[in-house]
Structures are given as structure tokens and as C-alpha cells.
Amino acid sequence: MIFSNPSLLFLSTTFVWFAVLITLCKGDLDPTDGFSPVPLKEGNFVLQKPYNVDPEKRYSFENGVRRLWVYSNDKPLDPKSHTKPRTEIKIHGYDYSEGVWQFEGFGYIPNGTTGVSIMQIFNATHHATSFMLHVYDGKLKYYDKKVITDGIYERWFRVNVIHTVGQKITVFINGIRKYDADDRGGTDHYFKFGVYTQKDSSHYMESRWKNVQIYKKL
């Protein structure tokens, strides 16, 4: 369309930019735009659980929902391990050391679960992990520090975590950008989700996940 009136052109341009701003504020831009999903089969989902219990006593997968739970007095994942109790799923077969990768999943945390990591990016230069998403009293936190969002008990929420290796990690909750953290270095990263005991935990910890997908930047 050609505008002969400069005022109309100005108003039209202003409206377009206002619409873009509203879209950005609403979080309508999908964090997976520009990414390509990698193929995942059930063999890519590797369960880690207390070594002395059967898988079905800490994990179920029904109607597309993966339910993982653990107790604070459970054993570690291996008799030789000194780590705290966990029931987690490791995404196997997609370790990465460069590029831009993304985890996506819909999580659900029952009321009362606290002091637990529900999602992580493994490996860093001077730490075991590059990123951990913790739950404390209904809040999602960057480790046990910065609050990412509040009020997450008893409802499904969408989690997108983008890892730009060597630069930063960006967290989206329900499609809205919530937090940016510096990358912590390291190589051979991979994604995990479930429940992994942290400090000041509840006795019982549980998370549920569905529609978990891994993406890579095109």
C-alpha cells in the first residue's frame, strides 16, 4: 500500500511497531523458532534411580506422562556414589560441546515438594552442572538463588531452556523469557529431568513431565 499522506504513513508504521511490542511482551514468540527437533526414541530416555529399588517403585510412564519420585533417605544411584538421592532421566545420545541446544518439556510439581532439582544441564568447567532448575516452596529458582517464577505447584507449566555453549543459558516459562545466566564452561553436556535432592529438601519429592523434546539451532 502506498501512502501519499506522510501522517498516515507515520501512523501505520507506529501501529506495526506497537503490535510487535505487544507480541513480544505477551511472549507469543515461540522460543523454539529457528530450532529443529532431534529425533527421540524411548531408548534416549535413560532412568537413574536409587540403586537398591526396582524402577517401578520410583518411576512410571503412563498416558504420555513420566512421573518420577524419590525420598530424602533413599540410596544414591550407585553404591560407590556419594551424591544425594535422585530419580532422573538422562537424555542419552545427544551429548554436545558446541552450538545452541534447547530442552523443552511440560512440568508439574505436587504441593509440598521442595529442595529439589527438577531439570539440569550436566557438566561445567569447575562444577558438576552448567544449569539447575530448583524448586523451593512453590518457586522455580536458578539453583537456590535467583527466583525465576512463583506459584508453580499443582499446575502444568512449559519449560524451555536454551544453552548457547560458551555464552549463556536462557530460561523461558510458559513461552515468556524469565532468566539469563552465564554459561559455566565445560564440554560433553546433556540434559536431565526428574527429581534430585538438594539442601533443605522435603522427605518426599516428585515431578511429572510430558512432551519432552530436544532441539538444535538450525
FENCORMO-V34104 format. One record per residue. N is the residue number from 1. RES is the residue in one letter. SS is DSSP state (H for helix, E for strand, C for the rest). PSI is psi in whole degrees, 0 to 359 (* if undefined). OMEGA is omega in whole degrees, 0 to 359 (* if undefined). Layout:
BEGIN
[[N	RES	SS	PSI	OMEGA] [N	RES	SS	PSI	OMEGA]]
END
This chain:
BEGIN
[[1	M	C	136	180] [2	I	C	126	179] [3	F	C	123	175] [4	S	C	340	181] [5	N	C	115	181] [6	P	H	328	181] [7	S	H	319	178] [8	L	H	321	178] [9	L	H	317	179] [10	F	H	315	181] [11	L	H	320	180] [12	S	H	314	180] [13	T	H	318	179] [14	T	H	319	180] [15	F	H	317	180] [16	V	H	312	181] [17	W	H	326	177] [18	F	H	319	179] [19	A	H	320	178] [20	V	H	318	180] [21	L	H	317	178] [22	I	H	318	179] [23	T	H	316	180] [24	L	H	317	181] [25	C	H	325	179] [26	K	H	345	180] [27	G	C	26	184] [28	D	C	346	177] [29	L	C	121	185] [30	D	C	129	179] [31	P	C	345	179] [32	T	C	357	177] [33	D	C	132	181] [34	G	C	0	178] [35	F	E	159	177] [36	S	E	131	179] [37	P	E	143	174] [38	V	C	149	181] [39	P	C	127	178] [40	L	C	130	172] [41	K	C	171	183] [42	E	H	332	178] [43	G	H	344	177] [44	N	H	346	181] [45	F	E	100	185] [46	V	E	122	183] [47	L	E	134	170] [48	Q	E	126	186] [49	K	C	170	177] [50	P	C	133	190] [51	Y	C	339	188] [52	N	C	10	178] [53	V	C	153	178] [54	D	C	151	183] [55	P	H	319	184] [56	E	H	350	177] [57	K	H	357	179] [58	R	C	0	185] [59	Y	E	141	172] [60	S	E	153	178] [61	F	E	100	184] [62	E	E	136	177] [63	N	C	38	176] [64	G	C	0	182] [65	V	E	126	175] [66	R	E	119	179] [67	R	E	126	182] [68	L	E	134	180] [69	W	E	158	182] [70	V	E	158	177] [71	Y	E	150	185] [72	S	C	341	179] [73	N	C	14	176] [74	D	C	165	175] [75	K	C	162	175] [76	P	C	183	183] [77	L	C	347	182] [78	D	C	144	181] [79	P	C	333	182] [80	K	C	356	183] [81	S	C	145	176] [82	H	C	14	180] [83	T	C	166	180] [84	K	C	166	183] [85	P	C	146	179] [86	R	E	154	162] [87	T	E	103	186] [88	E	E	159	171] [89	I	E	125	175] [90	K	E	132	174] [91	I	E	109	185] [92	H	C	142	173] [93	G	C	358	180] [94	Y	C	44	171] [95	D	C	146	183] [96	Y	E	150	180] [97	S	C	357	179] [98	E	C	169	178] [99	G	C	195	181] [100	V	E	120	184] [101	W	E	157	183] [102	Q	E	136	171] [103	F	E	137	174] [104	E	E	138	175] [105	G	E	161	175] [106	F	E	119	184] [107	G	E	158	178] [108	Y	E	128	182] [109	I	E	118	177] [110	P	C	150	178] [111	N	C	133	178] [112	G	C	337	176] [113	T	C	124	182] [114	T	C	161	180] [115	G	C	48	187] [116	V	E	146	171] [117	S	E	131	180] [118	I	E	348	178] [119	M	E	143	181] [120	Q	E	158	167] [121	I	E	116	186] [122	F	E	145	171] [123	N	C	138	176] [124	A	C	174	184] [125	T	C	311	183] [126	H	C	15	181] [127	H	C	167	178] [128	A	C	332	185] [129	T	E	153	172] [130	S	E	334	183] [131	F	E	141	171] [132	M	E	137	175] [133	L	E	109	183] [134	H	E	156	171] [135	V	E	125	174] [136	Y	E	112	175] [137	D	C	46	176] [138	G	C	8	178] [139	K	E	141	169] [140	L	E	131	184] [141	K	E	153	167] [142	Y	E	105	192] [143	Y	C	225	178] [144	D	C	26	187] [145	K	C	258	188] [146	K	C	130	175] [147	V	E	125	179] [148	I	E	315	176] [149	T	E	164	186] [150	D	C	167	172] [151	G	C	48	185] [152	I	C	358	179] [153	Y	E	143	169] [154	E	C	34	174] [155	R	C	151	176] [156	W	C	139	177] [157	F	E	145	182] [158	R	E	131	180] [159	V	E	125	172] [160	N	E	122	180] [161	V	E	117	182] [162	I	E	126	180] [163	H	E	108	172] [164	T	E	101	190] [165	V	C	131	180] [166	G	C	358	183] [167	Q	C	287	187] [168	K	E	169	175] [169	I	E	128	184] [170	T	E	134	184] [171	V	E	129	172] [172	F	E	135	173] [173	I	E	123	183] [174	N	C	39	175] [175	G	C	1	182] [176	I	E	130	180] [177	R	E	121	186] [178	K	E	332	187] [179	Y	E	144	174] [180	D	E	133	179] [181	A	E	151	175] [182	D	E	143	173] [183	D	C	148	184] [184	R	C	17	176] [185	G	C	189	179] [186	G	C	172	179] [187	T	C	180	177] [188	D	C	51	179] [189	H	E	156	169] [190	Y	E	163	183] [191	F	E	147	175] [192	K	E	153	175] [193	F	E	157	182] [194	G	E	231	176] [195	V	E	128	180] [196	Y	E	115	187] [197	T	E	134	175] [198	Q	C	192	183] [199	K	C	152	178] [200	D	C	45	184] [201	S	C	158	168] [202	S	C	162	180] [203	H	C	320	179] [204	Y	E	133	180] [205	M	E	137	182] [206	E	E	142	167] [207	S	E	152	178] [208	R	E	146	184] [209	W	E	145	173] [210	K	E	160	178] [211	N	E	44	177] [212	V	E	131	181] [213	Q	E	148	175] [214	I	E	136	180] [215	Y	E	156	173] [216	K	E	142	180] [217	K	E	135	181] [218	L	C	*	*]]
END
